[in-house]
């Protein structure tokens, strides 16, 4: 089990502060903000040194005690699935399999369609805003940054990998929806989804602790390479949960 160095009391206070800030923000602005109860909360992870595994395509999967996305009855989020039609997986066949396994996917888009029908920035922007979660067959994942452009990654809507080579698609998709993902690419900062404002504060706190443990277990050199951890919503200021002191040399007797 990964070592935990973050105070539970500090996590509780940070979560409560973000919930309170969002409530006051809604009350002071337009009533349309009342529709924004499903906003996400994020853990910002800063490393001392960039990971040597900068070319890693697949993110690290971290199971959550309280999932951010639901399948089946009670689900309010719409999910889009990218499939690899280069290897014979046709859209009609994929949709039929999803129906047979009882998986509620709102849209299935083959890689070839992504390349031809979503070339413009406006088309990419509309697609990004049309669905709450994007899943992608692992085999198409390396092609997606170029095909989708920066908008998906700027909006924190990285497509989540699922292994559609396996027969049990429902198990793969349920596992993805019940987890969050740590991406370590290009630099020393990563952002991980940890909760929703529609969840209870207790549920978010439990998710935060699970994510911190998961992050520390996957980061090269574990806690030795973690510089700081912050909690925030997309618009809020980041609230510190953990921060190490800088390694300044101390000169004895220096004036």
Backbone bond lengths (Angstrom), bond angles and torsions (degrees), N, CA, C in turn:
res aa  C-N    CA-C-N  psi(-1)  N-CA   C-N-CA  omega(-1)  CA-C   N-CA-C  phi
1 X - - - 1.480 - - 1.527 109.90 -
2 X 1.370 115.89 136.87 1.456 119.98 -177.86 1.523 110.80 -68.11
3 X 1.321 116.03 142.12 1.461 121.71 178.65 1.524 109.64 -67.97
4 X 1.331 116.91 138.66 1.458 121.91 179.98 1.518 109.55 -110.59
5 X 1.309 117.12 125.02 1.463 121.41 -177.93 1.527 112.44 -119.70
6 X 1.320 117.34 11.55 1.463 121.22 -178.04 1.523 109.09 -105.80
7 X 1.304 115.86 130.56 1.463 121.83 -178.72 1.532 110.72 -65.55
8 X 1.333 117.76 127.02 1.474 120.37 175.70 1.522 112.11 -59.03
9 X 1.336 116.27 -35.88 1.466 120.18 179.20 1.527 110.69 -64.34
10 X 1.331 116.86 -37.82 1.467 120.68 179.71 1.522 110.73 -67.92
11 X 1.326 117.01 -39.67 1.470 120.96 176.76 1.526 110.01 -61.70
12 X 1.331 116.47 -45.38 1.461 121.21 -179.87 1.524 111.29 -59.74
13 X 1.336 116.40 -44.06 1.473 120.97 179.93 1.523 111.27 -66.21
14 X 1.332 117.20 -40.98 1.470 120.85 -179.28 1.523 110.78 -65.02
15 X 1.332 116.81 -44.10 1.462 120.68 179.06 1.522 110.31 -63.28
16 X 1.327 117.08 -45.15 1.461 121.04 179.34 1.521 110.89 -61.12
17 X 1.319 117.34 -39.88 1.469 121.77 -179.74 1.524 111.16 -64.59
18 X 1.333 117.02 -41.51 1.468 120.20 179.62 1.521 111.54 -67.76
19 X 1.332 117.52 -39.73 1.465 120.77 176.35 1.531 110.17 -63.17
20 X 1.323 116.96 -43.59 1.459 121.34 -179.86 1.523 110.92 -64.82
21 X 1.331 117.30 -42.30 1.466 122.00 179.78 1.523 110.52 -62.70
22 X 1.337 117.23 -42.39 1.454 120.48 -179.97 1.525 111.13 -67.11
23 X 1.333 117.44 -37.89 1.472 120.22 178.30 1.529 110.76 -64.04
24 X 1.330 117.04 -45.45 1.468 120.53 -179.66 1.522 110.77 -66.66
25 X 1.305 116.38 -33.33 1.469 121.00 178.94 1.525 110.58 -66.43
26 X 1.333 116.64 -41.58 1.463 120.29 179.25 1.527 110.93 -66.37
27 X 1.330 116.50 -39.00 1.459 120.29 -177.73 1.522 112.34 -68.62
28 X 1.322 116.43 -28.49 1.459 119.97 -175.53 1.528 112.81 -92.69
29 X 1.335 116.57 -5.89 1.459 119.46 -178.03 1.526 110.82 -122.01
30 X 1.304 115.32 -166.16 1.457 121.69 -175.95 1.524 112.20 -58.93
31 X 1.322 118.24 148.14 1.462 122.65 -179.78 1.523 112.34 -65.05
32 X 1.323 117.45 -17.92 1.459 119.98 178.19 1.516 111.24 -60.66
33 X 1.317 116.15 -23.06 1.467 119.21 179.00 1.522 112.09 -67.28
34 X 1.337 115.97 -14.30 1.464 118.62 176.87 1.529 111.18 -65.54
35 X 1.316 116.58 -16.47 1.452 120.90 179.18 1.522 112.06 -86.85
36 X 1.329 117.90 2.04 1.447 121.08 -172.49 1.522 113.19 -103.52
37 X 1.330 117.68 28.35 1.461 120.97 -178.20 1.523 113.04 -69.14
38 X 1.335 116.79 -10.83 1.451 119.90 -176.18 1.530 112.23 -96.30
39 X 1.307 117.17 15.44 1.460 120.98 179.45 1.524 111.41 -59.55
40 X 1.313 114.36 151.42 1.458 120.33 -178.39 1.522 112.11 -94.07
41 X 1.327 115.25 154.52 1.459 122.54 170.65 1.522 107.47 -112.67
42 X 1.340 115.62 147.00 1.457 121.14 -173.52 1.524 111.57 -127.67
43 X 1.330 115.20 145.78 1.457 122.22 169.34 1.521 107.33 -100.85
44 X 1.331 116.09 120.85 1.465 121.26 178.29 1.521 108.10 -96.01
45 X 1.319 116.29 122.19 1.462 122.84 -175.79 1.527 109.18 -111.15
46 X 1.327 116.61 119.34 1.463 121.30 175.92 1.523 109.34 -110.08
47 X 1.323 116.15 130.50 1.460 121.67 -178.88 1.520 110.89 -102.25
48 X 1.328 116.12 156.16 1.462 120.49 174.01 1.525 110.29 -69.48
49 X 1.314 115.16 -45.21 1.462 121.08 -179.21 1.521 109.22 -131.68
50 X 1.329 115.83 145.38 1.456 120.66 178.82 1.521 110.37 -61.97
51 X 1.316 115.12 146.56 1.455 120.48 179.98 1.524 110.49 -66.40
52 X 1.335 117.61 140.45 1.466 120.09 176.30 1.522 112.00 -69.26
53 X 1.345 116.51 -13.56 1.465 121.44 -177.55 1.526 110.34 -95.49
54 X 1.345 116.09 53.51 1.455 121.00 -174.94 1.527 113.64 -70.15
55 X 1.308 118.00 -21.26 1.463 121.47 -177.41 1.527 113.05 -93.53
56 X 1.315 116.86 7.20 1.462 120.49 -179.97 1.531 110.38 -65.41
57 X 1.333 116.69 126.28 1.459 121.64 -179.30 1.523 111.54 -87.34
58 X 1.323 116.78 -45.88 1.464 120.77 -177.82 1.527 111.01 -80.04
59 X 1.325 117.40 133.87 1.460 120.11 177.36 1.523 110.93 -76.48
60 X 1.324 115.93 167.77 1.463 121.22 173.49 1.529 108.11 -84.59
61 X 1.324 116.63 131.48 1.456 122.10 -178.69 1.522 110.62 -92.83
62 X 1.346 116.10 130.90 1.462 122.38 -179.81 1.524 109.00 -124.35
63 X 1.332 118.74 109.18 1.477 121.33 179.55 1.532 111.23 -62.93
64 X 1.323 115.16 143.20 1.460 121.45 -179.87 1.530 110.74 -111.28
65 X 1.340 117.93 139.78 1.467 119.58 174.21 1.524 112.22 -65.70
66 X 1.342 116.50 -27.94 1.459 121.91 -179.67 1.536 108.50 -130.99
67 X 1.337 117.68 98.44 1.469 122.31 -173.56 1.530 113.60 -58.27
68 X 1.323 115.25 150.32 1.461 121.71 177.47 1.522 111.48 -87.21
69 X 1.318 115.94 -22.46 1.461 121.29 -178.45 1.526 109.17 -129.26
70 X 1.328 115.52 138.93 1.453 121.07 -176.44 1.525 110.42 -117.81
71 X 1.334 115.64 149.73 1.452 122.35 172.38 1.525 108.88 -113.04
72 X 1.323 116.01 151.35 1.462 119.25 174.94 1.512 113.68 82.27
73 X 1.336 116.70 -152.15 1.464 122.36 -176.46 1.531 111.04 -60.95
74 X 1.324 114.82 134.55 1.457 119.90 178.82 1.511 113.86 89.67
75 X 1.329 117.54 -6.63 1.466 120.33 -179.35 1.527 109.85 -71.02
76 X 1.312 116.22 133.43 1.464 121.24 179.31 1.518 112.19 -114.54
77 X 1.330 117.36 -11.92 1.458 120.68 -179.18 1.528 110.87 -96.17
78 X 1.337 115.33 145.90 1.462 120.46 177.95 1.520 109.43 -100.19
79 X 1.334 115.16 138.51 1.463 121.46 -173.68 1.525 110.00 -117.83
80 X 1.330 115.34 138.39 1.462 122.80 176.14 1.527 108.65 -116.57
81 X 1.338 116.26 138.01 1.461 121.87 -177.48 1.525 110.41 -118.69
82 X 1.341 116.28 126.93 1.467 121.88 174.31 1.534 108.36 -95.90
83 X 1.330 116.46 127.26 1.462 120.27 -179.40 1.530 110.31 -115.92
84 X 1.320 115.55 161.14 1.463 122.19 -178.98 1.531 109.72 -99.53
85 X 1.341 116.31 98.98 1.461 119.06 -179.91 1.527 112.37 -88.09
86 X 1.341 116.23 4.35 1.471 119.16 175.43 1.524 110.39 -72.44
87 X 1.328 116.40 -23.31 1.468 120.60 -176.13 1.525 112.23 -107.63
88 X 1.315 115.93 22.49 1.458 119.28 173.41 1.510 115.79 94.15
89 X 1.335 119.04 -2.52 1.462 120.95 178.31 1.525 109.07 -79.65
90 X 1.312 116.70 107.26 1.456 121.70 -178.13 1.526 110.91 -89.56
91 X 1.326 114.70 152.28 1.457 120.51 -178.09 1.525 111.45 -59.21
92 X 1.329 117.28 -44.75 1.460 121.13 -178.77 1.527 111.38 -61.32
93 X 1.339 116.30 -42.52 1.457 120.92 179.67 1.526 111.03 -66.12
94 X 1.345 115.66 -41.35 1.466 120.43 -179.86 1.527 110.60 -63.67
95 X 1.341 117.22 -44.54 1.461 120.69 -179.93 1.528 111.00 -63.78
96 X 1.343 116.27 -37.85 1.465 120.10 178.66 1.520 111.72 -64.26
97 X 1.333 116.20 -41.20 1.471 120.71 179.41 1.526 110.54 -65.59
98 X 1.329 117.02 -39.30 1.458 121.12 178.54 1.533 110.75 -62.64
99 X 1.323 116.19 -41.38 1.467 121.00 178.12 1.526 110.59 -65.07
100 X 1.323 116.02 -44.56 1.470 120.87 -178.74 1.527 111.98 -61.78
101 X 1.341 116.59 -34.68 1.468 120.15 -178.68 1.525 112.31 -92.46
102 X 1.340 116.46 1.76 1.462 120.14 176.95 1.517 113.82 69.45
103 X 1.336 116.84 37.82 1.463 121.61 -178.42 1.526 108.92 -103.21
104 X 1.333 116.60 121.85 1.466 121.86 -177.48 1.528 110.58 -85.25
105 X 1.321 116.35 92.34 1.467 122.42 175.88 1.525 107.72 -113.52
106 X 1.324 116.95 124.49 1.462 120.60 -174.82 1.525 113.11 -73.52
107 X 1.337 117.28 -33.09 1.464 120.76 -174.64 1.521 110.32 -148.08
108 X 1.345 115.77 137.40 1.461 122.48 174.30 1.527 107.87 -118.66
109 X 1.342 116.79 123.69 1.466 120.80 -178.47 1.529 109.70 -125.10
110 X 1.324 118.06 118.61 1.470 120.71 175.22 1.529 110.72 -69.65
111 X 1.317 117.04 154.59 1.463 122.02 179.79 1.523 111.44 -57.72
112 X 1.332 116.94 -39.44 1.471 120.14 -179.54 1.532 111.25 -61.45
113 X 1.342 117.05 -38.09 1.463 121.05 178.04 1.520 111.59 -68.80
114 X 1.335 116.48 -36.89 1.467 119.51 176.65 1.514 110.42 -58.73
115 X 1.319 115.56 -41.12 1.464 121.06 -176.81 1.524 113.19 -71.45
116 X 1.335 117.05 -32.62 1.466 119.99 -175.68 1.523 113.90 -96.37
117 X 1.347 117.18 -36.65 1.469 120.42 -173.02 1.521 114.24 -97.03
118 X 1.330 117.10 -9.66 1.465 119.44 -176.12 1.527 110.73 -128.74
119 X 1.324 115.34 46.26 1.467 120.12 -177.87 1.527 112.33 -77.25
120 X 1.335 116.75 -39.06 1.464 120.46 -174.71 1.517 111.65 -77.18
121 X 1.317 115.66 156.07 1.466 120.57 177.70 1.516 110.37 -61.39
122 X 1.335 117.26 -39.58 1.451 120.67 -178.38 1.525 111.35 -64.23
123 X 1.337 116.69 -39.81 1.468 120.42 178.17 1.519 110.66 -65.04
124 X 1.331 116.84 -40.94 1.469 121.09 177.36 1.520 110.76 -64.74
125 X 1.325 116.50 -41.63 1.465 120.88 -179.22 1.526 111.15 -63.42
126 X 1.329 116.85 -43.45 1.461 120.75 179.50 1.526 111.53 -65.37
127 X 1.330 116.12 -41.30 1.462 119.91 178.19 1.522 110.59 -62.34
128 X 1.311 116.40 -43.59 1.469 121.59 -179.15 1.525 111.39 -60.71
129 X 1.333 116.87 -37.79 1.454 120.95 -177.66 1.518 114.47 -84.91
130 X 1.325 116.62 -7.13 1.465 120.36 -174.43 1.520 114.11 -85.92
131 X 1.341 117.62 -17.80 1.459 120.84 -175.15 1.518 110.36 -135.37
132 X 1.324 115.56 151.83 1.463 121.26 -178.10 1.520 112.21 -83.11
133 X 1.322 116.73 -31.00 1.461 121.50 -175.51 1.522 109.36 -142.31
134 X 1.329 115.32 139.24 1.458 121.32 176.69 1.520 109.29 -118.40
135 X 1.324 115.55 126.75 1.453 122.72 174.69 1.518 107.96 -109.49
136 X 1.336 116.45 152.42 1.458 120.07 -179.94 1.515 110.73 -145.30
137 X 1.321 116.02 137.12 1.454 120.57 172.35 1.531 108.18 -56.35
138 X 1.327 116.75 134.90 1.470 121.03 -177.27 1.521 113.10 -52.32
139 X 1.318 117.07 -32.25 1.459 120.35 -175.71 1.528 112.95 -69.42
140 X 1.336 118.16 -21.43 1.471 119.91 -179.99 1.526 111.95 -96.72
141 X 1.312 117.36 -8.25 1.460 121.15 -173.60 1.533 113.54 -55.35
142 X 1.342 119.78 -45.07 1.474 119.15 -179.41 1.525 113.97 -61.50
143 X 1.337 118.07 -25.67 1.465 121.32 -177.92 1.523 113.22 -84.82
144 X 1.323 117.58 -16.69 1.462 120.23 -170.05 1.530 115.65 -70.01
145 X 1.337 121.08 -38.39 1.465 117.89 179.57 1.532 112.93 -55.09
146 X 1.310 117.45 -40.61 1.466 120.13 179.61 1.531 111.09 -74.73
147 X 1.325 117.21 -40.28 1.462 121.11 -177.23 1.525 111.85 -69.99
148 X 1.323 117.21 -41.76 1.462 121.10 -175.65 1.524 113.11 -85.76
149 X 1.328 117.22 -25.28 1.454 119.94 -177.07 1.524 112.57 80.19
150 X 1.328 116.15 -170.52 1.458 121.24 -172.88 1.526 114.04 -80.58
151 X 1.330 117.36 -20.30 1.464 120.04 -171.39 1.527 112.33 -59.84
152 X 1.335 118.04 -40.78 1.466 121.08 -178.95 1.525 111.51 -64.45
153 X 1.307 116.41 -37.77 1.460 120.63 -176.71 1.536 110.56 -80.65
154 X 1.326 116.38 -31.26 1.465 120.59 175.46 1.519 110.95 -66.88
155 X 1.343 116.46 -35.98 1.465 121.76 -179.66 1.528 112.27 -87.52
156 X 1.332 116.63 8.82 1.476 122.34 179.07 1.536 111.63 59.36
157 X 1.337 115.40 38.68 1.462 120.76 178.24 1.529 110.37 -116.75
158 X 1.328 116.16 46.64 1.457 120.40 175.15 1.531 109.41 -54.79
159 X 1.321 118.44 131.40 1.474 119.05 173.64 1.530 110.68 -63.03
160 X 1.326 115.48 134.06 1.468 121.87 -178.33 1.529 109.38 -90.19
161 X 1.335 117.65 130.46 1.467 119.58 -177.63 1.520 113.52 -74.28
162 X 1.328 115.38 138.88 1.464 122.90 171.13 1.526 107.37 -132.83
163 X 1.302 116.53 144.63 1.465 121.03 -176.76 1.528 109.61 -94.52
164 X 1.334 115.90 95.53 1.457 120.84 -177.31 1.528 112.30 -84.85
165 X 1.328 116.63 3.62 1.469 119.02 172.29 1.529 109.77 -74.11
166 X 1.321 115.86 -23.00 1.465 120.36 178.72 1.527 109.88 -81.46
167 X 1.316 115.83 152.03 1.457 120.97 -173.89 1.524 113.07 -71.97
168 X 1.335 117.06 -35.70 1.462 120.72 -175.36 1.525 110.44 -87.82
169 X 1.321 116.60 83.47 1.458 121.09 -179.38 1.534 111.02 -64.54
170 X 1.325 116.60 -36.56 1.465 119.51 -176.99 1.524 110.77 -61.67
171 X 1.322 116.53 -42.24 1.460 120.35 179.02 1.520 110.48 -63.16
172 X 1.333 117.60 -42.10 1.458 122.21 179.42 1.531 111.43 -63.10
173 X 1.322 115.47 -45.15 1.466 120.14 -176.26 1.532 111.22 -72.89
174 X 1.333 117.42 -38.65 1.466 120.23 176.97 1.528 110.86 -64.16
175 X 1.326 116.63 -38.27 1.463 120.69 177.77 1.525 110.95 -63.52
176 X 1.336 117.01 -41.41 1.468 121.39 179.41 1.522 110.61 -66.14
177 X 1.344 116.72 -43.40 1.467 120.27 -179.14 1.526 111.97 -68.44
178 X 1.324 117.13 -24.70 1.464 121.29 -179.26 1.516 113.80 -92.56
179 X 1.311 116.77 12.58 1.472 121.08 -177.32 1.517 110.63 -131.52
180 X 1.324 115.02 166.59 1.450 121.18 166.72 1.519 106.79 -118.10
181 X 1.351 116.94 172.44 1.464 118.70 -169.06 1.528 111.16 -137.25
182 X 1.328 114.10 137.07 1.460 122.41 178.88 1.524 108.70 -104.18
183 X 1.331 115.37 117.71 1.459 121.50 177.25 1.520 108.78 -102.28
184 X 1.332 116.72 124.86 1.459 120.89 178.35 1.521 107.89 -119.40
185 X 1.324 115.57 93.91 1.463 119.95 -178.76 1.529 109.35 -147.22
186 X 1.314 115.83 132.55 1.461 121.39 169.76 1.516 115.51 57.54
187 X 1.300 117.92 75.91 1.451 120.59 174.89 1.517 113.19 122.93
188 X 1.324 114.67 -169.04 1.463 120.41 -174.90 1.520 113.27 -113.15
189 X 1.328 117.97 7.16 1.466 120.40 -177.02 1.531 110.65 -122.73
190 X 1.331 116.37 133.96 1.463 122.18 176.02 1.522 109.13 -133.21
191 X 1.326 115.61 153.56 1.466 121.54 -179.82 1.523 108.42 -125.50
192 X 1.340 116.50 129.96 1.462 121.72 -176.84 1.530 109.47 -124.39
193 X 1.324 116.94 132.21 1.463 121.41 176.66 1.527 109.57 -71.52
194 X 1.332 116.18 132.25 1.476 119.18 -176.90 1.521 114.82 -124.78
195 X 1.323 118.19 -17.52 1.460 118.16 -176.33 1.512 112.54 -174.62
196 X 1.344 114.76 176.31 1.465 122.42 176.89 1.523 109.99 -127.46
197 X 1.325 116.37 151.41 1.456 120.09 176.16 1.524 111.38 -68.92
198 X 1.334 117.42 -17.55 1.463 120.90 177.11 1.530 111.70 -78.52
199 X 1.329 117.38 -12.57 1.462 121.42 175.62 1.525 109.29 -84.64
200 X 1.326 116.30 166.61 1.464 119.18 175.31 1.525 108.98 -76.32
201 X 1.322 116.03 159.70 1.460 119.83 178.91 1.529 110.66 -62.90
202 X 1.319 117.04 -35.70 1.465 121.05 179.17 1.538 110.31 -63.92
203 X 1.326 116.71 -41.95 1.467 120.81 178.87 1.523 110.98 -63.63
204 X 1.321 116.39 -42.45 1.467 119.91 179.05 1.527 110.35 -64.12
205 X 1.323 117.31 -42.55 1.470 120.66 178.68 1.526 111.27 -59.46
206 X 1.325 116.20 -44.03 1.463 119.74 178.77 1.526 111.13 -63.54
207 X 1.318 116.62 -38.79 1.468 120.30 176.37 1.522 111.17 -63.56
208 X 1.325 116.51 -43.02 1.470 120.82 -178.65 1.528 110.23 -59.44
209 X 1.323 116.83 -45.97 1.467 120.04 179.79 1.531 111.21 -62.92
210 X 1.332 116.58 -39.96 1.468 120.24 179.01 1.526 110.78 -64.97
211 X 1.333 116.53 -39.99 1.467 120.67 -179.18 1.529 111.06 -69.63
212 X 1.322 117.31 -41.33 1.467 120.11 178.49 1.521 110.16 -60.20
213 X 1.331 117.24 -44.78 1.466 120.69 177.88 1.526 110.96 -62.53
214 X 1.343 115.91 -42.20 1.459 119.77 179.81 1.516 112.91 -65.75
215 X 1.328 115.73 -42.39 1.471 120.30 178.47 1.527 110.49 -61.05
216 X 1.332 116.30 -47.43 1.466 120.58 -177.96 1.525 111.86 -63.28
217 X 1.327 116.99 -29.39 1.464 119.60 -179.69 1.526 112.40 -77.38
218 X 1.340 116.90 -24.89 1.465 120.40 -177.04 1.531 113.99 -97.04
219 X 1.323 116.55 -25.86 1.468 120.07 -178.78 1.525 110.15 -64.53
220 X 1.338 118.47 131.96 1.471 119.14 174.04 1.528 110.75 -56.81
221 X 1.328 117.09 131.89 1.461 124.80 -177.28 1.529 113.66 71.07
222 X 1.349 115.79 9.99 1.467 121.97 172.28 1.534 112.10 54.14
223 X 1.344 116.20 -133.32 1.466 120.90 -176.40 1.529 112.45 -64.89
224 X 1.318 117.57 -25.08 1.466 119.99 -179.69 1.526 112.15 -61.97
225 X 1.327 116.85 -22.37 1.462 120.36 -177.65 1.527 112.96 -106.34
226 X 1.334 117.68 3.45 1.462 119.97 178.57 1.526 109.40 -92.66
227 X 1.310 116.33 120.01 1.469 121.93 -178.54 1.525 111.44 -88.00
228 X 1.337 116.32 -43.76 1.459 119.39 -179.24 1.526 110.74 -160.49
229 X 1.335 114.93 158.23 1.455 123.40 175.90 1.527 108.12 -132.81
230 X 1.320 115.88 131.52 1.461 121.07 179.31 1.520 109.57 -130.64
231 X 1.340 116.06 152.54 1.458 122.19 177.06 1.523 108.79 -117.08
232 X 1.338 117.07 136.39 1.455 119.45 -177.97 1.525 111.13 -159.97
233 X 1.343 115.87 164.53 1.457 121.46 163.88 1.520 105.61 -97.23
234 X 1.323 116.75 -178.86 1.459 119.18 -176.96 1.527 111.64 -64.25
235 X 1.351 116.64 -34.26 1.470 119.92 -175.44 1.528 114.02 -101.54
236 X 1.314 118.75 -15.33 1.465 120.38 -173.55 1.528 112.01 -80.28
237 X 1.321 115.03 168.00 1.459 119.81 170.05 1.530 107.74 -74.53
238 X 1.314 118.36 150.67 1.471 120.00 178.02 1.524 111.18 -75.50
239 X 1.315 116.14 134.41 1.465 121.60 178.92 1.526 108.94 -102.06
240 X 1.337 117.59 125.21 1.473 119.96 -175.26 1.523 113.17 -71.24
241 X 1.327 115.19 135.04 1.466 122.00 173.67 1.513 111.69 -111.36
242 X 1.336 115.47 -28.47 1.471 120.30 -175.66 1.520 107.89 -159.07
243 X 1.331 116.20 136.46 1.468 120.20 178.10 1.525 109.49 -157.47
244 X 1.317 115.82 132.74 1.459 119.33 178.28 1.514 109.39 -92.59
245 X 1.310 115.84 156.88 1.455 121.52 177.18 1.527 109.07 -77.36
246 X 1.334 117.65 145.69 1.469 119.53 178.34 1.525 111.20 -64.78
247 X 1.314 115.15 149.25 1.469 120.74 -178.53 1.518 110.58 -86.21
248 X 1.339 115.70 73.94 1.462 119.18 177.42 1.538 109.75 -90.41
249 X 1.328 117.83 134.79 1.466 118.99 176.66 1.529 110.92 -68.73
250 X 1.309 116.94 138.79 1.469 121.30 -179.78 1.533 109.32 -105.23
251 X 1.323 115.16 124.28 1.465 120.31 179.21 1.528 109.50 -99.16
252 X 1.290 116.47 114.73 1.466 121.37 -179.96 1.522 109.47 -70.09
253 X 1.357 114.95 128.53 1.463 119.37 176.95 1.511 113.92 83.59
254 X 1.326 118.00 1.40 1.469 120.12 -179.58 1.515 109.40 -76.09
255 X 1.316 115.40 144.72 1.468 120.57 -179.78 1.527 109.21 -92.37
